[in-house]
Amino acid sequence: MFVHFPRQFCINGSGGRSYGYHYSKFNYFLNVLRFTNKIRCSSTISINGNSGTPTPLFRNKWEAVIGLEIHAQIKSKTKLFSSSSTSFNKPVNTNVSVIDAAFPGTIPQLNARCVELAILTSFALSCNIQRVSSFDRKHYSYPDLPAGYQITQHFAPLAINGKISLSSLLDGLEYDKEIRIKQVQLEQDTGKSLYEIGPDGYPVTLIDLNRAGIGLMEIVTEPDIRSSKESGLLVRKLQSLLRAVGSSDGNMEEGSLRCDANVSVHEPSKPFGTRCEIKNLNSVKFLMSAIDAEIERQVELLEQGIPIMQETRKFDVPGNKTLRLRAKESLMDYRYMPEADLPELILSEEYLSRIYQSLPELPDSTKFRLTRQYGISAFDAGVVLGEEGGVEYFEKITNNRNPKLVVNWITHELFGQLKTRNVKFIDNPVTVEQLGSLVDSVNQNIISGTTGKQVLAFMIDGDTRLANAIIQEKGLQQINDSVELEKICKRIMAKYPDDIQRIKKGQLKVFKWFVGQIMRETKGQANPQLVNETKTDQNLCGIAHLLFGFARWQLIMSALA
């Protein structure tokens, strides 16, 4: 549905009054926990006198100043100003309407769902929602911008003055940090340029307009960031937040979340330096590497007495360096002007209140709850939270099961095997019931952990049965008969008498080899605990036990003497 928000939505003549909400209850509990945590500072950081926040210094002299512009595609079925689909990986130029292609005489119609999701995101970022905002034209000439301008919110954005917090407790930063959000604004995405070699051997630029007109939220931070690590943690946290509220899938690999980084360096006692913008960073790893490379480049120039030129740059991944694209445009170059085809966006108190009431549990609160309720680490909670639907998946499986065992199977085994197959978690074929049955089978010693990984692989590769059925059909049950295991141990030891003598001489590495032979003989089905406890005629007691401590080693050696 496409809706113009009419001017009469303005209530009691309040006009552009800001509308803000805050989260005090969670912050209280977080601060209670922080009371017992020390802030760790390395020798290469200084303390910012205004905020008390540690500030990294580069070469013990230079301070970086970083601001991010984050473009998140809005998770709506249709585009911001047209009814075209936003689905990904469609044939080129199939999700395009006359509005997206900028045909003359077409009028944009605002997508109400995009507005709602942008407001929800702004609330989650503790922003003040502007009761009156407006749209503007930002002019520049690129092949993938058919109208010659982009519709955005330059003069009166949707929301302003927000914040996002990074904590030592929940985010893995060595200190607590609050980064201000300058504004959140709605705008339309551009098309995509594809570069190929034409039939005549010359390079050609092809344009795919499937992406053109998709709704974006541009989230602009203040220049409060001081390192690439802070930048990376902020983007990861924002990804979790966007997924939690359902406003964006945050998939950087698909281009639905992209970052521009503004970087400058200066000496702490002097004014900020000249900033350079690094465009279109599409992964957290590349973002951090690009920032580090640009800081290094600017420091090198300044230490040689060469001034920094304000310019737009790109990140060269193979060379791990930034390259000049063009001189930085000024605001005058964009020739901003009001969008005449769209009225002001005026939001009622009732409308904003309804959206605020639908705000779900936010990532910090979720991570805090998972660590307290289930006893898992903040790191594991963050990994689960980082995948769309991960928390719900974990909590359903954890019902009446060991949470630490469940989270280990999800974060290490399931996520690991999905990654090797290039399968996203959102497309995970392993159901809650399947993984739950697998965890139970391992926990009840029906199969070993090693065999459990094989069963998980069968599930990911398309076997829809529960673990017990797969185990029975493939004969993967663990060998729990101590008498049978004793026979296997004796047989292996009889084959390698020289190695028994090496064991008696204290060569611990041989024990690892023996355990490996036992597991190989049983195709990984021997119960490791029973192998540890198995005794033989030669008084070789608990082969694998010897791998876990010197005290046990002494006991075994006395038995062998």
Secondary structure, DSSP 8 states (H G I E B T S, - for coil): -B----GGG--TT-TT-EEE---HHHHHHHHHHHTT------TTEEE-TTT--EEE-BTTTBEEEEEEEEEEE---SB-SSSS-B--SS--TT-S--TTTTT-TT-----BHHHHHHHHHHHHHTT-EEESEE--EEEE---TT-TTSEEEE-SSS-SEEEEEEEE-TTTS--SS-EEEEEEEEEEEE---EEEEEE-TTSSEEEEEE-SSTT-EEEEEEE-S-B-SHHHHHHHHHHHHHHHHHHTS----GGGTSEEEEEEEEEE-TTS-----EEEEEE-SHHHHHHHHHHHHHHHHHHHHTT-----EEEEEETTTTEEEEEEE---HHHHT-EE-TTS--EE--HHHHHHHHHT----HHHHHHHHHHHH---HHHHHHHHTSTTHHHHHHHHHTTS-HHHHHHIIIIIIHHHHHHTT--GGG----HHHHHHHHHHHHTTSS-HHHHHHHHHHHHTT--S-HHHHHHHHT---B--HHHHHHHHHHHHHH-HHHHHHHHTT-THHHHHHHHHHHHHTTT-B-HHHHHH---TT----TGGGGG-HHHHHHHHHHH-
